[in-house]
């Protein structure tokens, strides 16, 4: 997240002074691809290189100090890098964004969001979800998913607004016992942390609605300089969406679907009833 903010601020400054990425690269003594990589938050900057950029971009000392602080933070490796052999780089970037998010809005019609999964449910999803995962990787993937949930219990926890299709409650992932425990866990999260976690259900009776057909997450961040991002994961691809017009489409879709869902109280009542049916 810090690498992303650093890149955004450098790009904004470059555009303010009227330099293209290629021209900036020539002035600094680096190739255009390096400039673009830094601005995308994908390339780490050494202190000496940032000092060169500060000089070329004619940045004030106060802003230069802020950028150096971001650079130092971006150079530190998060806990998720321990799992780099299991996941592609784009998914590791998403975990970093998730760890820094202030608010996550999510929709899923078939699965419970990973941040709200019990260990047994997560294990069932991971073992049954794809044939490409080696059995030797399962427990490490489960451990990584559980580690991601620490953000819900941190001193400054992520706020979660979850919209679930009724199918996500009735799909018997891991069998009735595992699913019943998962539904009980959802109720506990929403009742014990009502100011932080809100869950609403789109029942089958809602019919067609704007979000029908795909799951997604909208991530918002504490820094006012960082725009919202969308994370979308399907069978064959994963995607971090940062184009403002596309993100806006997801925001509107979520808001409209949210209004068509059951109220929070009605949603928890439905979750309790389904959990009881499974026992």
Secondary structure, DSSP 8 states (H G I E B T S, - for coil): -HHHHHHHHHHHHHHHTT--HHHHHHHHTS-HHHHHHHHTT-S---HHHHHHHHHHTT--HHHHHHHHHHHHHHHS--GGGGGTTTS-HHHHHHHHHHHHEEEEEEEESSS--GGG--HHHHHHHHHHH-TTS-GGGHHHHHHHHHHHGGGGGSTT--EEEEEEEHHHHHS-TT-HHHHHHHHHHHHHHHHH-TTTEEEEEE-GGG-S-TTTT--EEEEEESSTTS--EEEEE-SS-EEEE--HHHHHHHHHHHHHHHHHS--HHHHHHHHHHHHHHH-
